[in-house]
Amino acid sequence: MVGCKSTLHFVSNIFRSLQRHRLPCRPYPEYSSSVTTSVAREMSDSEVTLQNDENPPERQGVISRTFLGSSNLEKMGYKLTLNTEETVATVTMPGLSVEDFDRDGNPRITSLMHVVVCMRFFANHKPLDKSGRTFCDYAKLTNDSYSFMASVAIETDQGMYDRTVSKWPLSFQFQIGYVGKSSLSSIGTLTAPSTGQKLMHIITQVVYINKATRRPMPLPDWWRGKYANVAISNEPLIVQRTARPADTHVFKVTVMWTDTDNYNHTTWTSYVQFCINAMHDGIKKGFYKNVSKEVVQMGLRKIRMGFTGENLEGDELIVHSWESAEDNTAVCFEIENTDGEVVFHTMLGYPSILARI
């Protein structure tokens, strides 16, 4: 019963946000969409789903700021395989690029988020045969709806930060996690195929929204009947906010063009980048007691995030951060707009410095 109440509260919050922020109409009806704005946009499943990779010149600008078609990803070396039952997808891609590493030599979490997004996009929208069907009928499912990213949980293995473990190529295996009335989650693992070592585990929760009413809409009966029984989790991923103390580190940001998608909304990775920059500012100013430069250099081990609002280019935001009371090497964050509304919250967890001893 508690899970049911939490889910209802979770969906009602999304609806209230949708009522405050009306979405623009899609400019081209040929594109099915999985837009994520009010609960922060996930430029993934799918910011733009291309029914045809051949597009007239006037549409190239829209596509250039959103997503490549699955055929272009295939040209880049992406490969898809499914299990016999076609319930588990495995995508292999060439690996990380030089720009995917930060100044400490660690893979950027925002880059890893983008990598997983591209791999999942490829699996969900690559036609499996001449009929055009896709993995778990995802393209068909999102043809008449928007999907809103609501929450994400990521855990990284130490191998992600072990420079002897090859990140070329990378493999991502995922499947349906939870199926609710209006929402579903996917659960996946990023691995190094050369050794089979697990590098990262990720759960993403999305809510489906009717394009006309902007209300949460039930997943189609045909889809639930076909796929609900293959879900491997009985609970949705709901990331609760951590109580904010009176004393926080305050860091102000302005949403720039590079922080937005083609609808001018702040991307999901930009929120995380705001928090990382705020944390490093707090470290530099000596605000945190336990989280130091040395701790952060060991690499992020977990992150949980929840999206509750949207922001546009030019908006001013305030990032509040503080050390977790439960985990002394974790930093909690809330990002609020100038009206005092929290639009994003997260927790970044790092290993204890004792892990090196």
NUFIKE-955363 format. One record per atom (N, C-alpha, C, O): residue in one letter; x negated, y negated, z negated. Coordinates in steps of 0.05 Angstrom, whole numbers, plus 5000, padded with zeros to 4 digits. Atoms other than C-alpha are relative to their C-alpha. Layout:
REM NUFIKE-955363
aXYZ ...
//
This chain:
REM NUFIKE-955363
m498350245000 m500050005000 m498349755000 m499049555012 v501850235001 v494249534985 v499049955028 v498949725037 g501050044973 g491449655055 g502149885018 g501449725035 c497850114984 c498249505086 c500449704995 c500649555014 k499750295006 k498948845049 k497749845010 k498049625020 s502350144990 s491848655067 s500249955030 s499549745040 t499750024972 t493248795140 t502049795008 t501649635026 l497950204994 l499648375140 l498949724995 l499549545010 h501150265007 h495947805106 h498049925022 h497949685030 f502050044979 f490347875157 f501249905026 f500349705038 v498750084975 v495047825217 v501549744997 v501449575016 s498550255004 s499247265187 s498149765000 s498849545010 n501950224999 n492946835178 n499349945029 n499049705036 i500750044972 i491246935251 i502349855014 i501849675030 f497750144987 f498346725272 f500149714992 f500749545009 r499950285009 r498046095230 r497849845015 r498349615022 s502250144986 s491345915263 s500849965029 s500249755041 l499150034972 l494346045332 l502049785003 l502049645023 q498050204999 q500145585317 q498749724999 q499849535010 r501350255002 r495245025299 r498449935025 r498049705032 h501750044977 h490945125361 h501150145024 h500750395026 r498849884976 r494545245427 r497850075020 r496049915024 l502049924980 l490445635478 l500749895027 l503049875034 p499550094973 p489645375548 p500850245018 p500250475011 c499249794982 c492645775606 c497650095016 c495749935020 r502249904984 r488046215646 r500149875027 r502249865039 p499950144974 p485945855710 p500450195023 p501550105044 y499849824977 y485846475753 y501550264990 y500450404974 p498549775009 p491247015745 p498750275006 p499550474995 e501249754993 e486747535777 e498250114977 e497550344976 y501749925023 y482647545712 y501750094977 y503449944968 s498849935025 s485147945654 s498149904978 s495749874984 s501850135019 s482447665589 s500350124973 s502350254965 s500149925027 s480547825519 s498849764985 s496649784975 v501050265010 v479847115494 v500050004969 v501850104957 t500250015029 t477547005423 t499449714991 t497149634990 t500450285007 t478646285401 t500749954971 t498849894956 s499350095027 s482546165337 s498650154978 s498150034957 v501449855020 v479046715300 v497150035008 v495750225001 a502750024989 a472546525335 a499950185024 a500850415024 r499949864975 r471246745405 r497750205001 r495450154995 e502149794994 e467647395420 e499750015030 e501550115044 m500350004971 m464847305489 m499250285008 m496950345014 s500649734994 s465448035502 s502450135013 s503050095036 d498049834990 d471348495509 d502749875005 d504449904988 s501950104981 s472648115553 s500649715005 s502949635009 e499650294996 e471647375560 e501149965028 e503049805032 v498849994974 v472847475634 v499750285011 v497550385013 t500049744989 t474748145662 t500449975030 t502549895039 l499850044972 l473348145736 l501450245013 l500450475010 q498749794985 q478148555779 q498550065025 q498650285036 n501649984976 n473548435837 n497549844997 n497749604989 d502550145004 d466248245835 d499449795022 d497649635019 e500450194978 e466847855900 e501849764995 e504249784995 n498550235008 n468947145882 n499349775018 n497049735024 p500550234983 p469746515924 p498349804985 p498249814960 p501950195013 p464645955910 p501249834978 p499849784958 e498950185021 e469445515870 e500450144974 e500850014953 r499749865025 r469946065818 r497350084988 r497250184965 q502649925010 q462546195810 q499249864975 q498049984957 g500750155024 g461845645758 g501350114976 g500050124954 v498649885023 v467045965713 v498650254992 v498250304968 i501249745006 i463746635718 i497249974988 i496450124970 s502850045009 s456646365707 s499849944970 s497850014958 r500050065029 r458546125637 r501550204984 r501850174960 t498649805015 t462346745618 t498650275002 t496750334987 f501149744999 f460647445640 f499550105028 f501050045047 l500549864975 l457547845697 l502050225003 l503050334983 g498349774995 g461848365730 g498550264994 g496050264992 s501349755007 s460549095713 s498050095021 s496050225015 s501849914979 s457349215781 s497349864998 s495249975005 n502550145003 n452148675767 n498450114977 n496050134978 l501449875022 l450548985700 l498850265008 l496750344999 e501049744990 e449749645736 e497449955016 e495550115014 k502450074985 k444649305782 k497749944981 k495449974988 m502050065019 m440949085720 m499050244984 m497250224968 g500949755012 g440149805698 g501850124979 g501050314965 y498149895019 y446249925655 y501250265011 y501850285034 k498949744992 k448750645656 k502050104979 k501650054955 l497849915018 l455050955626 l500450305002 l500550415024 t499249715001 t456451675604 t502150034979 t502249884959 l497949945019 l462551955568 l499850294991 l498750455005 n499849725009 n463652575527 n502250145016 n503650015031 t498149854985 t467953125555 t502949904997 t504449895016 e497250095006 e474352855522 e500349715008 e502649615007 e500050284992 e472552145546 e501049824977 e502449634981 t499350165024 t473351875475 t497649864988 t497949694971 v502450125010 v466151685462 v498449915025 v497850065043 a501550114978 a462251225509 a497149954991 a496649874968 t502850055005 t454651175513 t498949835023 t499049915046 v501150184980 v451450595549 v497049974995 v496249924972 t502950045002 t444050545563 t499249765017 t500249735040 m500950234985 m440649905584 m496949974996 m495850094978 p503050015000 p433249705597 p498849934973 p496650034967 g501150075026 g432149395528 g499849704996 g500949545012 l500150285007 l430548735495 l498049855017 l496149965028 s501850174985 s427148145529 s498349854980 s498849864956 v501850155017 v421647695501 v501649804983 v501049764960 e498550215014 e426747155483 e501950114979 e503149964964 d498349885020 d430547655440 d498750024972 d499950134954 f501549985025 f425247605385 f499649724989 f499249535004 d500450265013 d424547045334 d497049954995 d495350115003 r502750085004 r418246695312 r498450194981 r496050184981 d501349805017 d416847245261 d499650265014 d498450455002 g500449754985 g416947775315 g502350204996 g502150425005 n497749825005 n423648065292 n502249955021 n502549725031 p497850044982 p429548185339 p502149814988 p502849844964 r498050195010 r434547605332 r502750144998 r503550295016 i497449875003 i441147835304 i502049905021 i503750055030 t498250114980 t444747375352 t499550135028 t501450185043 s500649864975 s441147705411 s501050284999 s502150385019 l499049735002 l442948395385 l503050005003 l504250195015 m497150034996 m450248165381 m500749985029 m502650115039 h499650044971 h449847945454 h499550275014 h501050345032 v500749754987 v446548605474 v502350204997 v503150325016 v497849815005 v452049025441 v502549925016 v503950095026 v497750104986 v457348575472 v499950085030 v501950175041 c500349934972 c454548685542 c500450305005 c501650385025 m499849714997 m454049435532 m502950104997 m503850275011 r497249925004 r461149495506 r501749905023 r503550045032 f498650104977 f463749045561 f499750185024 f501650255038 f500549824977 f460449495613 f501650254998 f502850345017 a498549755004 a463550125583 a503049965004 a504450125016 n497150055000 n470449815576 n501149925027 n503549945032 h499050114974 h470849535647 h498850125025 h499550045047 k501049864977 k466849985692 k502050215009 k502750384994 p498149794989 p471650385737 p498750274999 p496450315006 l501049725002 l470951125724 l500350165025 l498950355030 d499549864975 d473651335791 d501449805019 d501749575012 k498750184980 k477251055853 k502749894991 k503649705002 s497550105010 s483650965813 s499749744985 s501649604980 g500550245015 g480350405774 g500350034970 g499949844956 r499749965029 r481650715706 r497449954986 r495249994998 t502450065015 t476750525651 t500050164973 t502050284966 f500249865026 f474350805584 f502249924982 f502749684977 c497850045018 c480250885538 c502149805011 c503649674996 d498150184986 d484350485589 d499949714989 d501949574987 y500250265013 y481549855558 y500849775019 y502149585011 a499350214981 a482149425621 a503049975003 a504049755005 k497150004997 k489449615628 k501349894974 k503249744976 l499050095025 l490649485554 l499949704998 l501849574988 t500450295004 t487948775557 t501149835024 t500749595025 n499150154976 n491248595624 n502149804993 n502349595007 d497850185006 d497248265591 d499849884972 d501849794961 s500250115027 s494448025525 s497349874996 s495449915012 y502550115009 y489047625491 y499150184977 y500750304964 s500949875025 s484647945438 s498349814985 s496649674996 f501450195018 f481947555379 f498250154981 f499050324966 m501949895019 m475747735342 m500749914972 m501049674967 a499250075027 a477547765269 a497850054979 a497449894961 s502149945019 s471848095232 s497950195012 s498550345031 v502249834991 v465148435242 v498350084976 v497949934958 a501949915020 a460548855199 a497750145015 a498150315032 i502449894987 i453449015220 i498050094978 i497649954959 e502249915017 e448049425185 e497750095018 e498150235038 t502349934984 t441049495212 t498250204985 t498050194961 d501949815011 d436150065201 d497249885001 d496749705017 q502750115001 q428949925183 q498550035027 q496749875033 g501249964975 g427050195251 g500349775019 g498749735038 m499650244984 m429849565282 m497649814998 m496949675017 y502250185005 y424049185251 y497350135000 y495250014994 d502549854998 d418749725260 d499049975028 d500250075047 r501050074974 r414449495317 r498950255015 r498350235038 t500849754987 t412250215331 t502350145013 t501950335028 v497749874988 v419350405349 v500849845025 v501449605024 s499550134975 s420550255422 s502949905002 s504850044995 k497450124995 k426449795440 k500650005030 k502349855039 w499749984972 w425949985513 w500050295009 w497950425008 p497350134997 p430850255533 p501550014973 p500450094953 l498249985023 l436650195484 l502550155008 l503450145031 s497549854995 s442850625478 s502149934979 s501549904955 f497950075018 f449550445448 f502350195003 f503450225025 q497849815000 q454750965430 q502349904983 q501849834960 f497850105016 f461650755408 f502750145007 f502950275027 q497449884996 q468850975401 q502149844984 q501449664969 i497950145014 i475550745374 i499850074970 i499650304962 g500249965028 g475250635299 g502750024987 g503550244978 y497350025013 y482050415272 y502049905020 y501549735037 v497750094983 v488750345308 v502349924982 v503450094968 g497850095015 g493949915274 g502449935018 g502550025041 k497750084984 k500449605297 k499249805021 k500149825044 s500850214981 s497348995329 s497049965002 s496049785016 s502950035000 s489949095318 s498650275003 s499750484998 l501649754999 l484349595329 l497149924996 l496349694999 s502850045003 s477049675315 s498450195017 s499450405025 s501849814987 s471149985350 s497650034981 s496849854967 i502349935017 i465350325315 i497850115018 i498250295033 g502249914983 g458550405347 g497349994987 g496949864966 t502749995010 t451250545337 t498049955023 t498250075044 l502150064981 l445250255373 l497650184993 l496850184970 t502249825006 t439450745380 t497749965020 t498049835041 a502350004982 a432550815411 a499950285013 a499250474999 p499949734987 p433251385462 p497450155000 p497450395000 s502649875000 s425851515462 s499550184976 s498150384978 t500349855024 t426251775391 t502650104988 t502650274970 g497449935012 g433651825376 g500549854974 g502549904961 q499850145026 q432551355317 q502349795001 q502549645021 k497850195002 k438650945295 k498849734993 k497149704975 l501050275004 l437450195297 l502149824987 l501449654971 m497950185010 m444149865282 m502750135002 m503350275021 h497249915001 h451250035263 h501849765000 h501449574985 i498250234998 i456949565281 i502950085002 i503750275016 i497149974999 i464449525269 i501249735008 i500549534995 t498650254992 t468749005304 t503050054999 t504050255008 q497049995002 q476148865290 q501249785016 q500449555013 v498750204984 v480548515340 v503150024997 v504150244991 v497050015001 v487948305340 v501049935028 v499849755041 y498950064974 y492148305403 y502249804999 y504049824982 i498250235000 i496047685420 i501549985027 i500350005048 n498350034976 n501847585469 n499249745014 n499049535000 k500950234986 k499647095523 k502149775000 k501449544999 a497950204998 a506446745526 a500749884973 a500949634971 t499150105026 t508246695452 t497849924981 t498249784961 r502350045017 r501246675422 r500450134973 r499150064953 r499549855025 r503847155368 r498650275002 r498350385024 p501049724999 p500647815348 p502150185013 p504450175006 m498249824986 m503648345393 m499350294994 m497050354992 p500649715005 p504349095380 p498450115023 p498950045047 l501449854979 l499549535418 l502150165015 l503950275002 p498049854984 p503449875475 p500350284990 p498450414982 d499449735009 d506850525456 d498450215017 d497450405006 w501449814984 w503550875515 w497150024992 w495950244993 w502849995007 w496650675491 w499750134972 w497950294968 r500249885026 r497850845418 r500550305001 r499150454987 g499449714998 g500851515437 g497650165012 g497250395005 k502249874987 k494751675479 k497449994983 k495850184985 y502650045013 y489151415433 y500049984970 y497950004958 a499950035029 a491551325361 a498850254986 a497550234965 n500949755013 n489852055346 n497050055002 n495950234990 v502949964998 v482551975367 v498549804983 v496149804982 a501350195017 a481251395319 a498650154977 a499750344966 i501549865020 i476051585267 i500149864972 i498849954953 s499750145025 s478051095212 s502949944994 s504549905012 n497250055009 n484450995171 n500449714990 n502649644983 e499850265011 e482950285149 e498949795019 e496949835033 p501150224984 p482049615186 p497649884985 p497449904961 l502250155012 l475849205175 l500949724993 l501449565011 i499250275009 i477848605133 i497849894982 i497350014960 v502250125016 v472248165107 v501149774984 v501849564994 q498950205018 q474447775047 q497949784994 q495549834995 r501850225007 r471547095029 r498950044972 r500350144954 t501250005027 t466747054970 t500549734987 t500349524999 a499450255014 a468646544917 a497649815001 a495349884994 r502250204998 r464545914930 r499549864974 r501449764962 p500650145025 p460945624869 p500049705005 p500149615028 a500050294998 a460744884855 a497549895012 a497549705027 d502650094991 d453444824871 d499250175025 d498650405022 t500849874975 t451845004944 t498049845015 t497749595011 h501750154981 h446644824995 h501749915023 h503250075034 v498350114979 v449844365046 v498349935024 v496349805022 f501550044975 f447644355118 f502149925022 f504050065026 k498050104980 k451243945172 k499050065028 k496750035035 v500649944971 v451544135246 v502249875017 v504449825008 t498150094980 t454843865308 t500050215022 t497950295032 v499749804979 v457544355359 v499149885026 v500249685035 m501050104974 m453544265423 m501050175023 m502250385019 w499149864976 w454944485494 w499050285001 w500550475008 t501249735000 t450245075487 t501250194979 t500750434979 d498749845021 d454345315427 d502850095009 d504150234994 t497249954992 t460745385468 t500250185024 t498350245038 d499449834977 d464045835518 d501449835022 d501549595020 n498850154978 n467745645582 n502749874993 n503849725009 y497750155010 y473745415541 y499349794980 y501049684966 n501050215018 n469344945501 n500350074971 n500149894954 h499849915027 h470245365438 h497450114990 h495950245006 t502549905012 t464545545391 t500050305002 t501950444994 t500349714997 t462046255405 t499550134973 t498649994954 w500449855025 w461646785351 w497150004991 w496549994968 t502950005007 t454046805355 t499149734991 t497249714975 s500850275008 s453546055347 s500549964970 s498949834957 y499550035029 y456846085278 y497850144984 y496950034964 v502149865014 v451646595257 v497449845001 v495949834982 q502450164997 q446046155285 q500149764981 q498049684970 f499750225019 f448745565245 f499250084972 f497849944958 c500549905027 c448345985182 c497050064996 c495950004975 i502949945002 i441246225196 i498449754998 i496549744981 n501450265001 n438845515208 n500449874972 n498649754961 a499450115026 a442345295144 a498450144978 a497350014960 m501649845019 m438945855105 m497149925000 m495949884978 h502850074998 h432045675130 h499649724989 h497549664977 d500250275012 d433344945111 d500150024969 d498649884955 g499849965029 g435345185041 g497550124989 g496650044967 i502549885008 i429045605036 i497849794999 i496349774980 k502050224999 k424745015057 k500249814977 k498249704967 k499550205022 k427944575004 k500050134973 k500550004953 g500149865025 g427345114950 g502650034986 g502750044961 f497449985013 f434745184938 f500650284988 f501850304967 y499449735009 y435045944931 y497950104980 y495650034982 k501849895021 k432046314872 k498550255010 k496150285005 n501249744992 n430746994905 n499550025030 n497650165038 v500349984971 v431446914980 v497849805008 v498149565006 s502450164992 s424746665007 s499350065029 s500550245042 k501049954972 k421046635073 k499050295002 k499550425023 e501149734999 e417647295055 e502350215001 e502050415015 v497749824999 v424347635043 v501350015027 v501950225038 v498750024974 v427347395108 v498350125022 v499450235041 q501849894980 q421247605147 q500250315002 q499350435022 m499749714999 m422848325129 m502350095018 m502550335024 g497949934982 g428948305173 g502750034987 g502950134965 l497349995010 l436448255164 l500950304998 l500550455016 r499149725003 r439548905136 r502950035002 r503950245009 k497149984997 k446948735136 k501249735003 k500149534993 i498550244996 i451848215157 i503050075002 i503750255018 r497149974999 r459348165146 r501249725006 r500549534992 m499050274992 m463347605179 m503050015005 m504050215015 g497250034995 g470447355183 g500549745014 g499349545008 f499450234984 f473446865232 f502849904994 f504750064996 t497450105008 t479146415212 t500849735013 t502949625007 g499350264987 g478945795257 g498449975025 g496950155033 e501450054975 e476245485320 e498949715000 e499849544985 n501250264997 n471944885339 n499149955028 n498650135043 l500750084973 l470244495401 l497349855001 l496249784981 e502450154996 e464144165430 e500349714988 e502349584993 g499950265013 g462643535390 g501150004972 g500849804957 d499049995028 d466043765326 d497750014980 d495650134985 e501949995022 e462243655262 e500850214979 e503150224971 l499549795019 l461644235214 l498149984976 l495949874978 i501649995025 i459044335143 i499650294993 i501550444989 v500749725007 v455444985126 v499250004970 v497249884962 h500649975029 h455645155051 h498750284997 h499650475009 s501349745005 s450945705027 s499150024971 s498649824958 w500849955028 w449146024961 w499350304998 w500150465014 e500849725004 e445946664935 e502350164989 e503850064972 s497949835010 s450647244923 s499550084971 s497250124962 a500249935028 a452047404850 a499650314997 a498650404977 e500249715001 e452348154867 e497450115012 e496550335005 d502349914985 d446248204912 d498049775001 d498449585015 n501850245003 n440247764895 n498349945025 n496949745025 t501350074975 t437347794965 t502049985023 t501450045046 a497950054980 a443847625001 a500949714997 a501149614975 v499150285000 v446246925020 v502950005012 v503450115033 c497350034991 c453646765027 c500449735013 c499049535006 f499650244985 f456246235075 f503049955005 f504550145008 e497450094990 e462545845090 e499549765018 e498149585011 i500250234982 i463145375149 i502849875001 i504850005006 e497550145000 e468444845143 e499949765019 e497849655024 n499950234983 n470844295189 n500449754983 n500449764959 t499850255015 t471743565171 t502649974985 t502949794968 d497549995015 d478743715146 d499950174976 d501850204961 g500349835023 g475944185094 g501050285004 g501250444985 e499049734994 e478644805129 e497650195006 e495950125022 v502149804995 v474145425127 v500650145026 v502850275029 v499649884973 v473345675199 v498450265003 v499050425022 f501749764998 f468146215187 f498750064973 f497949874959 h501449935024 h465146595129 h498350255005 h499150435021 t501849774995 t459447095126 t498250054976 t498049884958 m502049935020 m454247435083 m497750125015 m498050315030 l502449894989 l447047565105 l498450134978 l497650014959 g501449855020 g443548105066 g497350095009 g496950185032 y502849934993 y436048225065 y498950204980 y500050234958 p501249815018 p431648765034 p498749864976 p497949634978 s501550115023 s428748664965 s497050005007 s496050175021 i502850014996 i421548454965 i498650244989 i496450314997 l501249765012 l420249074923 l499950235021 l498450425017 a500049794980 a421749494986 a497250035013 a496750245024 r502749994988 r414649325010 r498050154982 r495950244991 i502049895019 i411349604948 i500150315001 i498650444986 
//
